[in-house]
Amino acid sequence: MKRVLTALLLVPIAVYAIIYADWRVFLAVIAVVSALCFHEYCRITGAFAPLGYVAGLLLLLAPPREASLIFILTGLAAMAISMAAADLATGVNRAGALSMGVLYVFGSWKSAVLLHDINVHWLFFGLLVNWVGDTAAYYVGRRFGKNKLAPIVSPGKTWEGAIASGVAGSLLGALYLPWAIPGVGIPLACGIALLANAAGQVGDLAESALKRGAGVKDSGTLLPGHGGVLDRLDSTMFTVPVLYVLVTLLRRG
């Protein structure tokens, strides 16, 4: 029940921020969400956090062409900072985690900003396809799941749940995208939705691997029934960059 109530609270906030809010309000929401995700990521990995926040927020604000430069400078700064660590092995690990974290967290949400600038419905769909898919996977997996999807990484996930997630995501795409995005037919919508959903499922497993490697159950406790913000948005953070690439290719024809 906590899981459902938390989702019911988050959906209206997402609808307002993505579809109706002023662009500056939207960007502020993205910045807060990114910072929360990065905080939880650093809790899991032990990454150098202060530099990551600065680099990440600059990335969100930077024009797309300057984004790669920020990634490069972040990596170089992380390497330099690692030399100051008392234990060089630990310093190198934390520097690597920092570079990966800025790319993973802030890079993903930068893609969300770019997708929002193309059409707000593309970004909203990127969230919906995972929320609907996660719900289908959760209930179908609990009721019918017998074959483990990735038992070492996430013992609770099953192939039955993964298939249900893909089907639910495709149905959502068939209903939502032709209505919201001019020129997107049902077959194309189903294909985009299936790829976006698959990316989200990989993202969910990737974050599970991070947590299992660090020996933690949840990334945080901010969202009742879901764990942390990163736990709730891990799939979206893989879906949105993939969706941005697909939309960019689609627009180029």
C-alpha positions, 0 to 999 in steps of 0.5 A: 500500500505504501508503494501505491500511495507514494506513486500516487503522490509522485505522479501529479508532481511529475505531470506538473513539472514536466508538462505545465511548469515554466522551464525554469521550474522544470529545471529546478526540479530536475536539479533537485532530483539529480542531486538526491540521486547523486547523494544516494549514489555516493552513499553506495559507492563512496565517490568524491561527492563535492566535485560531483555536485558542481560538475553535475549542476554545470552539466545540467546548465551547459549547452549540449556542445559543452557537455563533453568538455565537462565530462572530460574535465571532471575525469581529469579533476577526479584523477588529480584528487585521487592522488591526495588520498591517504590510501591510493587504492581507495582514492582511485576507486572513489575517483572512478566512482565519481566520474561514473556517477556524474555520467550516470546520474547527471548525464541521464538527467541532462538527456531528460532536459534535452528530451523535454526541449524536443517535446514534453510528452517524450519525457513524460512517456519516458517516465510512464513506460517504466512506472507502468512496466514496473507495476506490471512486473511487480504484480505478475512476478509475484503471482506467476513468477517462477524463472529467475531473471538475474538471481545473483543481481536481483533474486526477486526479479523473474522472466515472467515479470520482465515480459509483463513489463515489456508488454505493458510498456508496449501497450502504453506506447501504442495508446500514448505516443500516437495521441501525444506525438504527431506522426508516430504510428502504432507500430513505431510507438510499440517498437520505441516503447519496447526498447525504452522499457528494455533499457529501463529494466537493464537500468533497474538491474544495474542499480541492483548490482551497485547496491549488492556490490556495496552490501546495501538493500536500498539506496535511501529511505526517502520514499516509503515503499520504494526505498530511495529516490535512486531506487525509484528512478534507476530504470528511468535513468537508463530509459531517458538517454536511450529514448533521446537517441531514438527520438534524435534518430527519428527526427533526422529521418 
